[in-house]
Amino acid sequence: MNTITVSLVKVTHNAEGKAVTTRRRFNNLNQSATQQQIKEFSAIIEQLTGEKYDSIELTTTSNVY
């Protein structure tokens, strides 16, 4: 069984100018989701949270046995 996890990544800078990476993770998404559907999902989350994400990371995990 495969599982899909999507991480929406946002990079900001703190008062010292150091980059701070924040991720929102969503687990167990539909295994047949296309890249376009994942992009649309990200856009919906942006609208709901008011945040703007810099990138989308997709992780697929497979069981070996």
C-alpha positions as a printed Julia matrix, in Angstrom:
65×3 Matrix{Float64}:
  0.0    0.0     0.0
  1.34   3.43   -0.97
  0.72   6.59    0.99
  1.12  10.16   -0.21
  2.18  13.07    1.99
  2.2   16.67    0.77
  4.28  19.3     2.54
  3.58  22.96    1.8
  6.78  24.9     2.47
  7.1   28.57    3.38
 10.42  30.35    4.0
 10.49  33.57    6.02
 13.27  35.55    7.69
 13.48  36.34   11.41
 14.67  39.6    13.0
 18.33  38.57   12.57
 17.77  37.86    8.87
 18.06  34.09    9.3
 15.84  31.97    7.05
 13.08  30.09    8.89
 11.36  27.21    7.09
  7.81  26.29    8.03
  5.93  23.25    6.7
  2.28  22.21    6.73
  1.95  18.46    6.17
 -1.07  16.6     4.9
 -0.96  12.79    5.12
 -2.84   9.94    3.48
 -3.95  11.85    0.4
 -5.57  10.11   -2.54
 -2.94   7.89   -4.16
 -4.19   8.7    -7.66
 -3.96  12.49   -7.21
 -2.32  14.23  -10.17
  0.24  17.02   -9.91
 -2.42  19.48  -11.04
 -4.8   18.33   -8.28
 -2.04  18.71   -5.69
 -1.35  22.26   -6.95
 -5.07  23.06   -6.7
 -5.13  21.61   -3.16
 -2.21  23.9    -2.25
 -4.07  26.92   -3.67
 -7.15  26.07   -1.57
 -5.04  25.79    1.59
 -3.42  29.15    0.76
 -6.87  30.74    0.51
 -8.03  29.2     3.79
 -4.9   30.12    5.78
 -3.95  33.39    4.1
 -0.41  32.05    3.74
  1.67  31.9     0.54
  3.81  28.78    0.07
  7.14  28.77   -1.72
  7.14  25.11   -2.73
  5.25  21.84   -2.58
  7.03  18.64   -1.53
  5.44  15.3    -2.4
  6.5   12.15   -0.53
  5.3    8.71   -1.6
  5.88   5.84    0.8
  5.6    2.18   -0.21
  5.52  -0.88    2.03
  8.19  -3.37    1.1
  6.26  -6.39    2.37
